[in-house]
Amino acid sequence: MSEARQAEKPVHYARLDEIVNSRPAFDPTCVITRDNFAVLIGDYGFSEDALCQVESVETKDRPCRNKHRKGYLGRRIDGKEGLIGSTCGPKYFEGHKGFASNLATVKREINLDQLTARLQAIKADPAFLPKIEALHERLQTVRGKLHALVDSLPKDVADRLRAMAKSRNADLRIEVEFIERVDDASRPGKTRQKSSWLPRTIGSIAGVSIVDRASLFAVQDELLSVRKAFDSLDANRELGGFKTRKAAEGAR
C-alpha cells in the first residue's frame, strides 16, 4: 500500500449511498478482521440502518451484520473497504494498536474539519456582526427603561423586588387570620375565640428577574466577548483542536 493512500484525509459520510457512489473499493460483502485490517478512511452517521462488516465473534470469517447507524469506514490490506459499527468495532479491535491510533486520528481530523467549517460560516455571514450590534443596542435600551422603572418605585418596593429576583422566589405571601372556638380553661363549660395568623401564598410576580441588573451586565459582557472573538477569529484548522474549539465557542 502506498504512503499516499495511508495518509488519505479522513472523510465524514452522512448517507450510505455517499460511500457506495464515491468509494469504488467499497464491498458490502467483505469481512474486516484483526488480521486484514489496514486503515480507517473516515466515519459516518446515517439516518438509516447499515450492517456491520466486522468479523462475527461466533462465526470466523463471517460478518457480524449487526444493525447500526454510526461507525467507521475501514480498508483491508487487500484494498477492499467495509463498514465498522461504532459499538462492534472498538470491542472487536480492543488492544489492536493500529485500529486505536487510526480511530484517534479520524476523530481528531474530522472534529477539526467540522469546527473549521463552523468558523468559516460564521466569518462569512454578513449578518452576524449586525445582529450582535442590534442585540447590544436593545440591551442598552432595556437597561435604560429598567433603571427608570425601578427608580420610579418606592424604595421598599424596589428593594423587595430585587430580593425576590436574587432569591429566585417571586411568591407573594400574606398572613391570614383564622378564628376558631376553643374551650375556655378559666371558665369550665364555656368557649372562647382563638385567633391564629398563618402565612399563605396568594400568587407570584411574573418577570421579576428583570430587576436583577447583574444578569443584564452579564449579557452585555457576553456580547462584548463575542464581538472581540469575531474580530480575532481565525478559521485555520492548523491551530489545533483546542484553540479552534475555543474560537468557535467564543463566536457563538
Rosetta blueprint (number, residue, H / E / L):
1 M L
2 S L
3 E H
4 A H
5 R H
6 Q H
7 A L
8 E L
9 K L
10 P L
11 V E
12 H E
13 Y E
14 A L
15 R L
16 L H
17 D H
18 E H
19 I H
20 V H
21 N H
22 S H
23 R L
24 P L
25 A L
26 F E
27 D L
28 P L
29 T L
30 C L
31 V L
32 I E
33 T L
34 R L
35 D L
36 N L
37 F E
38 A E
39 V E
40 L E
41 I E
42 G E
43 D E
44 Y E
45 G E
46 F E
47 S E
48 E E
49 D E
50 A E
51 L E
52 C L
53 Q L
54 V E
55 E E
56 S L
57 V L
58 E L
59 T L
60 K L
61 D L
62 R L
63 P E
64 C L
65 R L
66 N L
67 K E
68 H E
69 R E
70 K E
71 G E
72 Y E
73 L E
74 G E
75 R E
76 R E
77 I L
78 D L
79 G L
80 K L
81 E E
82 G E
83 L E
84 I E
85 G E
86 S L
87 T L
88 C H
89 G H
90 P H
91 K H
92 Y H
93 F L
94 E L
95 G L
96 H L
97 K H
98 G H
99 F H
100 A H
101 S H
102 N H
103 L H
104 A H
105 T H
106 V H
107 K H
108 R H
109 E H
110 I H
111 N H
112 L H
113 D H
114 Q H
115 L H
116 T H
117 A H
118 R H
119 L H
120 Q H
121 A H
122 I H
123 K H
124 A H
125 D L
126 P L
127 A L
128 F H
129 L H
130 P H
131 K H
132 I H
133 E H
134 A H
135 L H
136 H H
137 E H
138 R H
139 L H
140 Q H
141 T H
142 V H
143 R H
144 G H
145 K H
146 L H
147 H H
148 A H
149 L H
150 V H
151 D H
152 S L
153 L L
154 P L
155 K H
156 D H
157 V H
158 A H
159 D H
160 R H
161 L H
162 R H
163 A H
164 M H
165 A H
166 K H
167 S H
168 R L
169 N L
170 A L
171 D E
172 L E
173 R E
174 I E
175 E E
176 V E
177 E E
178 F E
179 I E
180 E E
181 R E
182 V E
183 D E
184 D L
185 A L
186 S L
187 R L
188 P L
189 G L
190 K L
191 T E
192 R E
193 Q E
194 K E
195 S E
196 S E
197 W E
198 L E
199 P E
200 R E
201 T E
202 I E
203 G E
204 S E
205 I L
206 A L
207 G L
208 V H
209 S H
210 I H
211 V H
212 D L
213 R H
214 A H
215 S H
216 L H
217 F H
218 A H
219 V H
220 Q H
221 D H
222 E H
223 L H
224 L H
225 S H
226 V H
227 R H
228 K H
229 A H
230 F H
231 D H
232 S L
233 L L
234 D L
235 A L
236 N L
237 R H
238 E H
239 L H
240 G L
241 G H
242 F H
243 K H
244 T H
245 R H
246 K H
247 A H
248 A H
249 E H
250 G H
251 A L
252 R L
